Amino acid sequence: MSHTLGIRQAQKQKTRQALLDAALELLEEQSLSSLGLREVTRAVGVAPTAFYRHFRSTADLGVALVEEALGSLHLMIGETVSAADDSSERIARAVDLIDRHVRTYPAHVRFIARERHGGVQPVRTAISDQLARFAEEVKVELAEHPESEGWSDSDLLMLSGLYVDQMLMTASLFLEALEGPEEERDRVARVASRQMLLISTGRRHWLG
């Protein structure tokens, strides 16, 4: 009996993931507000009623996509902040990490970039909540740096927000340059490195 339940659960999870994957592919060409559940179920090859066994609405599916897309960013953001010191070499490695993430997960990055200010409020809220969580995580990591001695909690949170915003902006620029010439990606990398260096320089001289 438990074996049968296990098979059913695995099949259910497989169908749910197929719906997410199909939606993400369809969202390459449109916004979530214009996506119909019948489009998604047709792409997967299941009846429209099957959609409601996994999601309450397309907005609910969008929130699940936010969790999937931004969940893949946790490691990248932690490693990027760890590299965000005064060393040009470390900053270059951080920027390269963002570039490689965009190359690996372009559809996820495009979805977040589009829906962060899109027309589906639950999704906007989910993105905002996730970014606030990232800022808190970055703040905890920054607090471990010797340069943060004497910083207030609010100032550390402000700094962490700058790093998170910078990473998102850099990811968006790399996404725009994804199909362009190598020279454009090099330009994005140079500008991003200078911007991160500027944040690091300001951090050293911040008096509160």
C-alpha beads as a LAMMPS data file, in Angstrom:
LAMMPS data file: protein, C-alpha beads

208 atoms
207 bonds

1 atom types
1 bond types

-500.0 500.0 xlo xhi
-500.0 500.0 ylo yhi
-500.0 500.0 zlo zhi

Masses

1 110.0

Atoms # bond

1 1 1 0.000 0.000 0.000
2 1 1 2.759 2.408 0.958
3 1 1 4.565 1.525 -2.286
4 1 1 1.444 2.457 -4.286
5 1 1 1.118 5.739 -2.381
6 1 1 4.762 6.442 -3.082
7 1 1 4.248 5.924 -6.808
8 1 1 1.180 8.166 -6.809
9 1 1 3.025 10.877 -4.897
10 1 1 5.949 10.693 -7.300
11 1 1 3.594 10.955 -10.286
12 1 1 1.822 13.913 -8.689
13 1 1 5.131 15.681 -8.112
14 1 1 6.186 14.900 -11.689
15 1 1 2.986 16.461 -13.065
16 1 1 3.362 19.510 -10.819
17 1 1 6.930 20.051 -12.031
18 1 1 5.810 19.593 -15.634
19 1 1 3.221 22.359 -15.137
20 1 1 5.885 24.654 -13.681
21 1 1 8.310 23.899 -16.509
22 1 1 5.641 24.453 -19.170
23 1 1 4.540 27.730 -17.593
24 1 1 8.123 28.974 -17.399
25 1 1 8.643 28.189 -21.080
26 1 1 5.400 29.923 -22.070
27 1 1 6.377 32.948 -19.968
28 1 1 9.438 33.464 -22.130
29 1 1 7.108 35.227 -24.571
30 1 1 4.399 36.727 -22.339
31 1 1 3.615 37.996 -18.855
32 1 1 1.947 35.941 -16.159
33 1 1 -1.161 38.150 -16.239
34 1 1 -1.840 37.016 -19.819
35 1 1 -1.096 33.327 -19.223
36 1 1 -4.103 30.992 -19.278
37 1 1 -4.203 27.727 -17.377
38 1 1 -5.492 25.954 -20.490
39 1 1 -2.286 26.965 -22.280
40 1 1 -0.271 25.366 -19.532
41 1 1 -2.272 22.144 -19.301
42 1 1 -2.298 21.815 -23.090
43 1 1 1.481 22.055 -23.132
44 1 1 1.733 19.305 -20.511
45 1 1 -0.969 17.141 -22.057
46 1 1 -3.321 16.988 -19.063
47 1 1 -6.938 18.053 -18.608
48 1 1 -7.552 21.599 -17.308
49 1 1 -9.149 20.148 -14.177
50 1 1 -5.817 18.492 -13.345
51 1 1 -4.305 21.941 -12.877
52 1 1 -6.371 22.496 -9.727
53 1 1 -4.918 19.423 -8.063
54 1 1 -1.642 21.337 -7.859
55 1 1 -2.441 25.072 -7.933
56 1 1 -5.413 27.217 -6.968
57 1 1 -4.854 29.650 -9.837
58 1 1 -2.227 30.913 -12.271
59 1 1 -1.237 33.421 -9.569
60 1 1 -0.604 30.499 -7.198
61 1 1 1.491 28.844 -9.908
62 1 1 3.382 32.120 -10.294
63 1 1 4.192 32.196 -6.581
64 1 1 5.551 28.649 -6.875
65 1 1 7.708 29.794 -9.788
66 1 1 9.052 32.634 -7.639
67 1 1 10.088 30.117 -4.981
68 1 1 11.727 27.929 -7.618
69 1 1 13.474 30.806 -9.395
70 1 1 14.765 32.655 -6.348
71 1 1 15.587 29.486 -4.454
72 1 1 18.384 28.934 -6.959
73 1 1 19.822 32.347 -6.037
74 1 1 20.602 31.637 -2.377
75 1 1 23.975 30.035 -3.036
76 1 1 24.905 32.643 -5.638
77 1 1 24.125 35.584 -3.366
78 1 1 26.003 34.073 -0.422
79 1 1 29.074 33.398 -2.546
80 1 1 28.873 36.835 -4.156
81 1 1 28.772 38.655 -0.839
82 1 1 31.612 36.521 0.450
83 1 1 33.601 37.768 -2.535
84 1 1 32.544 41.411 -2.155
85 1 1 35.610 42.876 -0.492
86 1 1 38.233 45.350 -1.734
87 1 1 40.036 42.800 -3.899
88 1 1 39.485 43.424 -7.612
89 1 1 40.091 39.731 -8.177
90 1 1 37.330 38.719 -5.778
91 1 1 34.904 41.233 -7.253
92 1 1 35.662 39.891 -10.724
93 1 1 34.898 36.368 -9.475
94 1 1 31.597 37.588 -8.001
95 1 1 30.566 39.216 -11.289
96 1 1 31.545 36.060 -13.183
97 1 1 29.377 34.043 -10.788
98 1 1 26.361 36.200 -11.657
99 1 1 27.121 35.854 -15.380
100 1 1 27.292 32.068 -15.119
101 1 1 24.043 31.956 -13.134
102 1 1 22.250 33.923 -15.848
103 1 1 23.623 31.593 -18.536
104 1 1 22.411 28.576 -16.529
105 1 1 18.956 29.893 -15.517
106 1 1 17.975 32.522 -18.119
107 1 1 14.251 31.734 -17.999
108 1 1 14.155 32.093 -14.212
109 1 1 16.024 35.395 -14.307
110 1 1 13.755 36.712 -17.071
111 1 1 10.632 35.694 -15.128
112 1 1 11.735 37.539 -11.979
113 1 1 12.857 40.617 -13.932
114 1 1 9.480 40.834 -15.686
115 1 1 7.168 39.937 -12.800
116 1 1 8.920 41.957 -10.082
117 1 1 6.841 44.917 -11.248
118 1 1 4.189 42.925 -13.110
119 1 1 0.435 42.907 -12.851
120 1 1 -0.081 39.917 -10.536
121 1 1 0.014 41.194 -6.965
122 1 1 0.565 37.863 -5.133
123 1 1 3.619 37.281 -7.326
124 1 1 4.953 40.804 -6.765
125 1 1 4.504 40.277 -3.029
126 1 1 6.242 36.883 -3.159
127 1 1 9.214 38.404 -4.995
128 1 1 9.379 41.317 -2.552
129 1 1 9.262 38.936 0.419
130 1 1 12.013 36.770 -1.037
131 1 1 14.244 39.775 -1.725
132 1 1 13.703 41.010 1.840
133 1 1 14.746 37.567 3.042
134 1 1 17.859 37.727 0.875
135 1 1 18.713 41.121 2.371
136 1 1 18.425 39.671 5.880
137 1 1 20.648 36.725 4.941
138 1 1 23.233 39.041 3.386
139 1 1 23.118 41.264 6.475
140 1 1 23.988 38.285 8.678
141 1 1 26.934 37.433 6.431
142 1 1 28.155 41.034 6.248
143 1 1 28.050 41.278 10.041
144 1 1 30.792 38.633 10.149
145 1 1 33.179 40.802 8.137
146 1 1 35.759 42.771 10.179
147 1 1 34.815 45.900 8.217
148 1 1 31.353 45.780 9.790
149 1 1 32.565 46.347 13.336
150 1 1 30.601 49.181 14.917
151 1 1 27.886 49.184 12.244
152 1 1 24.276 49.432 13.382
153 1 1 21.781 46.753 12.400
154 1 1 19.842 49.209 10.236
155 1 1 22.971 50.332 8.380
156 1 1 23.985 46.726 7.726
157 1 1 20.510 46.050 6.343
158 1 1 20.800 49.122 4.111
159 1 1 24.165 47.869 2.830
160 1 1 22.838 44.378 2.232
161 1 1 19.975 45.874 0.229
162 1 1 22.506 47.685 -1.955
163 1 1 24.317 44.420 -2.672
164 1 1 21.084 42.553 -3.468
165 1 1 19.855 45.331 -5.764
166 1 1 23.243 45.440 -7.466
167 1 1 23.208 41.694 -8.092
168 1 1 19.693 41.802 -9.528
169 1 1 20.549 44.727 -11.795
170 1 1 23.720 42.996 -12.976
171 1 1 21.788 39.792 -13.663
172 1 1 19.246 41.735 -15.734
173 1 1 22.009 43.393 -17.762
174 1 1 23.717 40.055 -18.397
175 1 1 20.339 38.679 -19.484
176 1 1 19.915 41.488 -22.024
177 1 1 23.411 40.783 -23.339
178 1 1 22.942 37.012 -23.443
179 1 1 22.410 36.789 -27.203
180 1 1 24.714 39.696 -28.034
181 1 1 28.406 39.825 -28.877
182 1 1 31.015 38.903 -26.294
183 1 1 32.085 42.551 -26.189
184 1 1 28.729 43.543 -24.700
185 1 1 28.986 40.963 -21.917
186 1 1 32.520 42.187 -21.231
187 1 1 31.190 45.742 -20.961
188 1 1 28.477 44.646 -18.510
189 1 1 31.108 42.844 -16.430
190 1 1 33.386 45.906 -16.330
191 1 1 30.585 48.256 -15.276
192 1 1 29.274 45.803 -12.667
193 1 1 32.766 45.387 -11.220
194 1 1 33.211 49.147 -10.910
195 1 1 29.793 49.509 -9.286
196 1 1 30.559 46.798 -6.743
197 1 1 33.920 48.393 -6.050
198 1 1 32.143 51.709 -5.485
199 1 1 29.850 50.089 -2.903
200 1 1 32.856 48.511 -1.175
201 1 1 34.706 51.839 -1.144
202 1 1 31.708 53.613 0.315
203 1 1 31.433 50.885 2.929
204 1 1 34.963 51.541 4.141
205 1 1 34.278 55.250 4.593
206 1 1 30.727 55.117 5.937
207 1 1 30.399 57.115 9.162
208 1 1 26.694 56.600 9.787

Bonds

1 1 1 2
2 1 2 3
3 1 3 4
4 1 4 5
5 1 5 6
6 1 6 7
7 1 7 8
8 1 8 9
9 1 9 10
10 1 10 11
11 1 11 12
12 1 12 13
13 1 13 14
14 1 14 15
15 1 15 16
16 1 16 17
17 1 17 18
18 1 18 19
19 1 19 20
20 1 20 21
21 1 21 22
22 1 22 23
23 1 23 24
24 1 24 25
25 1 25 26
26 1 26 27
27 1 27 28
28 1 28 29
29 1 29 30
30 1 30 31
31 1 31 32
32 1 32 33
33 1 33 34
34 1 34 35
35 1 35 36
36 1 36 37
37 1 37 38
38 1 38 39
39 1 39 40
40 1 40 41
41 1 41 42
42 1 42 43
43 1 43 44
44 1 44 45
45 1 45 46
46 1 46 47
47 1 47 48
48 1 48 49
49 1 49 50
50 1 50 51
51 1 51 52
52 1 52 53
53 1 53 54
54 1 54 55
55 1 55 56
56 1 56 57
57 1 57 58
58 1 58 59
59 1 59 60
60 1 60 61
61 1 61 62
62 1 62 63
63 1 63 64
64 1 64 65
65 1 65 66
66 1 66 67
67 1 67 68
68 1 68 69
69 1 69 70
70 1 70 71
71 1 71 72
72 1 72 73
73 1 73 74
74 1 74 75
75 1 75 76
76 1 76 77
77 1 77 78
78 1 78 79
79 1 79 80
80 1 80 81
81 1 81 82
82 1 82 83
83 1 83 84
84 1 84 85
85 1 85 86
86 1 86 87
87 1 87 88
88 1 88 89
89 1 89 90
90 1 90 91
91 1 91 92
92 1 92 93
93 1 93 94
94 1 94 95
95 1 95 96
96 1 96 97
97 1 97 98
98 1 98 99
99 1 99 100
100 1 100 101
101 1 101 102
102 1 102 103
103 1 103 104
104 1 104 105
105 1 105 106
106 1 106 107
107 1 107 108
108 1 108 109
109 1 109 110
110 1 110 111
111 1 111 112
112 1 112 113
113 1 113 114
114 1 114 115
115 1 115 116
116 1 116 117
117 1 117 118
118 1 118 119
119 1 119 120
120 1 120 121
121 1 121 122
122 1 122 123
123 1 123 124
124 1 124 125
125 1 125 126
126 1 126 127
127 1 127 128
128 1 128 129
129 1 129 130
130 1 130 131
131 1 131 132
132 1 132 133
133 1 133 134
134 1 134 135
135 1 135 136
136 1 136 137
137 1 137 138
138 1 138 139
139 1 139 140
140 1 140 141
141 1 141 142
142 1 142 143
143 1 143 144
144 1 144 145
145 1 145 146
146 1 146 147
147 1 147 148
148 1 148 149
149 1 149 150
150 1 150 151
151 1 151 152
152 1 152 153
153 1 153 154
154 1 154 155
155 1 155 156
156 1 156 157
157 1 157 158
158 1 158 159
159 1 159 160
160 1 160 161
161 1 161 162
162 1 162 163
163 1 163 164
164 1 164 165
165 1 165 166
166 1 166 167
167 1 167 168
168 1 168 169
169 1 169 170
170 1 170 171
171 1 171 172
172 1 172 173
173 1 173 174
174 1 174 175
175 1 175 176
176 1 176 177
177 1 177 178
178 1 178 179
179 1 179 180
180 1 180 181
181 1 181 182
182 1 182 183
183 1 183 184
184 1 184 185
185 1 185 186
186 1 186 187
187 1 187 188
188 1 188 189
189 1 189 190
190 1 190 191
191 1 191 192
192 1 192 193
193 1 193 194
194 1 194 195
195 1 195 196
196 1 196 197
197 1 197 198
198 1 198 199
199 1 199 200
200 1 200 201
201 1 201 202
202 1 202 203
203 1 203 204
204 1 204 205
205 1 205 206
206 1 206 207
207 1 207 208
